[in-house]
Amino acid sequence: MVSETIITSAQFKKLSGIVYKESGIVLNKKKYNLLAARLAKRMRLKKISSVSDYIQLISNNKDEFVEFIDATTTNHTYFFRENKHCEYILHAMDGKKPLKIWCAASSSGEEAFSIAVQLLANSFSFTIYASDISDSMLNLGKKAIYPVERVKNVPLSILHTYFQKGKNKWKNHVKLKPQVQQYVRFEKFNLLSDTPFDTFDIIFCRNVMIYFDTETRQRVVSSLCSALNPGGYFFVGMSESLNGLDHGLTTVLPSGYKKK
Ligand SMILES: C[S@@+](CC[C@H](N)C(=O)[O-])C[C@H]1O[C@@H](n2cnc3c(N)ncnc32)[C@H](O)[C@@H]1O
């Protein structure tokens, strides 16, 4: 049975090596069950019963390779997560000058839309570029439809102004209004291998570097810092920090940094 997929240690090494090379995500032995479960799902969908056949498939088939990498990502997120960073921007930045913001591991879009609704509520001028390695998450962000549990931290006034309630089969969902969606552009960007094509006033790269080793973190931070405008802000997740990395930024609040 595929649901009881056994991965030999040689296969685990091969698969985790593929994931590391493509995304920087480290799958150590503790992640065996996670990889087995996600692999089983892909194998079930592709009607493949042997792990070695699946490894063969991803070596030859680009589409399935992309699906496999997507399946190994952890996409947990919710609205108004670690909102201190956004509150900081609201008081530290000038709302009149148009701000270019990048959410550089945006998952399904909750982070980008949380920032967008607060900036709109405070009459800021801005655009947000939301990127991720996962096509399935980017597609969810483009739809901008979320189960109601995801918005439980959203203040009611913001919920009423910027979200619409679903009806009938969507009654347990909300959708961002088009007036908010127009500020957020979703596009694929692999932090490990893509080169930033623009510069930004604020970059959020939160709750992704926990999946990387120090070498990858350094690479990602150097790349993102090069895309940060002078005086710009850089935010990582609250359980992450830039300790031990070369960056030249100044700490302004926990997990929040400023470029000179
Ligand atoms: C846990 S989510 C964080 C979402 C959001 N930033 C937050 O803090 O709530 C981590 C995201 O990082 C993405 N990710 C992992 N490796 C990546 C890479 N190499 N390039 C871009 N995104 C990556 C995953 O697909 C996932 O959606």
Ligand as a Chemical Component Dictionary entry (heavy atoms), coordinates in Angstrom:
data_LIG
# 
_chem_comp.id                   LIG 
_chem_comp.type                 NON-POLYMER 
_chem_comp.pdbx_formal_charge   0 
_chem_comp.three_letter_code    LIG 
# 
loop_
_chem_comp_atom.comp_id 
_chem_comp_atom.atom_id 
_chem_comp_atom.alt_atom_id 
_chem_comp_atom.type_symbol 
_chem_comp_atom.charge 
_chem_comp_atom.model_Cartn_x 
_chem_comp_atom.model_Cartn_y 
_chem_comp_atom.model_Cartn_z 
_chem_comp_atom.pdbx_ordinal 
LIG C1  C1  C 0  5.622  28.598 6.872  1  
LIG S1  S1  S 1  5.377  29.452 5.349  2  
LIG C2  C2  C 0  5.539  31.141 5.891  3  
LIG C3  C3  C 0  4.441  32.012 5.339  4  
LIG C4  C4  C 0  4.467  33.465 5.832  5  
LIG N1  N1  N 0  5.702  34.124 5.458  6  
LIG C5  C5  C 0  4.256  33.523 7.321  7  
LIG O1  O1  O 0  5.175  33.918 8.048  8  
LIG O2  O2  O -1 3.148  33.210 7.791  9  
LIG C6  C6  C 0  6.933  29.149 4.527  10 
LIG C7  C7  C 0  6.843  29.331 3.021  11 
LIG O3  O3  O 0  8.172  29.343 2.477  12 
LIG C8  C8  C 0  8.104  28.769 1.179  13 
LIG N2  N2  N 0  9.450  28.361 0.745  14 
LIG C9  C9  C 0  10.214 27.325 1.152  15 
LIG N3  N3  N 0  11.367 27.281 0.491  16 
LIG C10 C10 C 0  11.352 28.333 -0.376 17 
LIG C11 C11 C 0  12.273 28.818 -1.345 18 
LIG N4  N4  N 0  13.442 28.233 -1.577 19 
LIG N5  N5  N 0  11.923 29.906 -2.056 20 
LIG C12 C12 C 0  10.728 30.523 -1.851 21 
LIG N6  N6  N 0  9.815  30.108 -0.942 22 
LIG C13 C13 C 0  10.133 29.022 -0.212 23 
LIG C14 C14 C 0  7.130  27.608 1.349  24 
LIG O4  O4  O 0  6.581  27.194 0.122  25 
LIG C15 C15 C 0  6.110  28.196 2.332  26 
LIG O5  O5  O 0  4.965  28.670 1.670  27 
# 
loop_
_chem_comp_bond.comp_id 
_chem_comp_bond.atom_id_1 
_chem_comp_bond.atom_id_2 
_chem_comp_bond.value_order 
_chem_comp_bond.pdbx_ordinal 
LIG C1  S1  SING 1  
LIG S1  C2  SING 2  
LIG S1  C6  SING 3  
LIG C2  C3  SING 4  
LIG C3  C4  SING 5  
LIG C4  N1  SING 6  
LIG C4  C5  SING 7  
LIG C5  O1  DOUB 8  
LIG C5  O2  SING 9  
LIG C6  C7  SING 10 
LIG C7  O3  SING 11 
LIG C7  C15 SING 12 
LIG O3  C8  SING 13 
LIG C8  N2  SING 14 
LIG C8  C14 SING 15 
LIG N2  C9  SING 16 
LIG N2  C13 SING 17 
LIG C9  N3  DOUB 18 
LIG N3  C10 SING 19 
LIG C10 C11 SING 20 
LIG C10 C13 DOUB 21 
LIG C11 N4  SING 22 
LIG C11 N5  DOUB 23 
LIG N5  C12 SING 24 
LIG C12 N6  DOUB 25 
LIG N6  C13 SING 26 
LIG C14 O4  SING 27 
LIG C14 C15 SING 28 
LIG C15 O5  SING 29 
# 
